[in-house]
């Protein structure tokens, strides 16, 4: 039997190649993901280890510990002198950081700067230059330096992020620090320099304490921890050994990593499912084609058990070889990614990819998947009787119509249950439990529809086949429908990938459109520019308007004013003279008309009154204009309809009807620009609102800052670009990962066509003898591939769009007023075109093999 096994593998090697490729791709995909996950874990572990390097004891704040005292000073840092004087303490330092803006020639970047730690704690090793030694020096991450266009010796302006001050601190770049791809960007300053640059807005997360003994024993660590606890007694502080703190943080890393790993492995397992469909279909047809061979073995005395054993050993050997190749490919891919993108150093990458458990697990999964895929066909061949097999030598569809009807009925019933669960979850959307119910029901519905694809894909193939009106196209349609089970398996494999890609694309586009609509409903413009001085000139506005990427710009004028709730409002509105207001006439008392201050009015503190013009030129959505007789105020100032008097500082007064708005910043009221010009003709521009259609909003921001580095540029467009980048990045990664499953499915297309060519060898020879050219034979195979790909893509698009819409509605976004559905037609078109082109490419080799066979050779009796 071993000799027969070797002979069978040699004679059928070409038919097993495509199957082995599908198994190898899936195995490589799994192992590459596991190795990449290990690489991420190594990076996180190294970051965690460096944070506590050299420390013996760590002091962290408790929940009730006040991080700043009454004078605003750092409470943790204030403990350091006490700790340094303790017996057994070699060094103590706060782990401090601050959020800064650093800018150079109009280019600005946001960084997190850390205070340089003393020996023996961790200090980074510069790639160029030396670490800071004075308050006016900074060591920058290479990526930050590249964005700013600076190098060692250049001078930057640094300022804290969370202030409106125009004051900056000049710092010189003294070193460039190496940047790891997955590690956060770092900047390092001396403690004094960090305080100066941040204007004392420094935060401390914990204090590191090093023992005076370079190698403290367990008893020394315990004694030092006890001494620290005694010295800091009565304060809500968490005091533990550095090893315990490191282990605690490491456990959090491992937990987060495990959750991330589960999410990441979803994509490789999708490719495994697709590969299992392809492999099972291929084995079924391969073994059915060998019924004559197997029947002869049975006729000469081979038992059923021996037949089954022979076929399963063939399957197992294919799985072992393919999985081994997949493991090797996966290791090379993971190593190349980890080192090529600078995620890890060479020795770290070898440690990440060399996990015996991951290598063994991926190999075992690939082998087991292949064995299980070939089990059913092998058992079916083992049950054939010699005479039955000899009478049915041609490979036909072995599945009965009755079994297909039963499968369709059961799958549609399960699909109905899944659809009902999704409908219930959508009806009660808004909570996490409803989202989980919708997600779980959607998975049930997806699986049921894939099973139903046994009937749906051939039906779609029949419809798409009608498009081909030529004789070659009709033959291709007939061939695609000759074995509906095989066509269905191949189409389902394509449909899985297309469904998931379409679902993610629709979901991402709809989520982005929903968030943009929500942002614009509150802030209809893109960017807001202010100056710390509070005043912008007409020249500033003209310069902003002329910038590249600025579609429109409007200046909003603002002035200090007092707001008054007028007495006897009803009488004033009727034109009657109010008591104590000599000279107050109807024309002066009408809302919006200028008047003199009322000495008997209830006067609130000064507020800022902003004149709002027609914002239509800079708005993305319709904006309700302020009536000239109205004033927008907070509900803590007045109720709707209250008569309010606004008196501009250095100007005149006017009466307005209150219009309550909760969107106003504290201490600000709004009137129309026309009304403000009447009571404060000289009111300066305080804010410029900008509309931009540019996708590079950060570039527009940089150009605005080049006009004046002290400008404060913010706005919803930056937020929009931030989450757009995140959504697009995630979508690109997910589509790239899911594309592997489509690649595996296209291996199935090649398999299907190659097997069809082998089955129809004599038929193709007859067609060639009747005058069909080689090109027509190749086109016939291309049409067949096209029909299968379009059938699978159609099913995938229908399911993907439906799941994408349902998923968007099910998201637990409680604060969103309106869910917007956006169908990314360009992406969906690209998915279909890509699938079709790849299917046509997959048909080339089978078509070439079919076309090069001569009619005489094909018609010869075997």
LINRAGI-V79281 format. One line per field, one symbol per residue. psi: psi as a letter, one per 20 degrees, with the letter a starting at -180 (. if undefined). Layout:
BEGIN
psi->???
END
This chain:
BEGIN
psi->hhhhgggghghjghhighghggggggghgghgggghghggggghghggghhjpiqgqpoqqahjpohqahjjqohghiiggghhiqpiphqpqqnqrqpqppqolipqqpropqppqrpjrppqoqhpaqqqirikqqpqqhgghghikrapiqpqpqqqglrjqiprppqpoiqpqqpqgiqqpqqprqhghggghjljmpqphrpppqqhphmqrhhgggggghgggghkpiqnqoorqhgggghghhhhggghggghhgghigghhghggghhgggggghggghhhjhgghhhghhjjprghhgggghhhggggggggghghhggggggggggghhhjkgqrghhhhhgikohggghggghggggggghhigghghghhiqqghghhimhqoroipqhghggggggghhghhggghggggghhhkqirhhhgggggghhgggggghhgiihhgghghhgghhhhoirhghhgggghhihnhgggggghggghgghggggghgggggggghghgggghhhnirgqpprqhijpqrhgggggghiqpiohqpqppqqqqrqpqopqlhghhhjjqpqpjmpiorghhiqpiqqrqqohjqoprrqrpppooaojghjqiqpppqpqhjqpprqiihrrpippqppoqpjbaqqqqppoppiiqqpjqrprqhghhhhimhjprphqppqpqjphmhhggghhghhhoiiqooarhhggghghgggghggggggggghhhhhgghhhhgggghghggghkghghhghhhijprhhhghhghggghgggghghhggggggggghggghghipmnhiphppppponhgghghggggggghghhhiggghghhhipqgghhiqp.
END
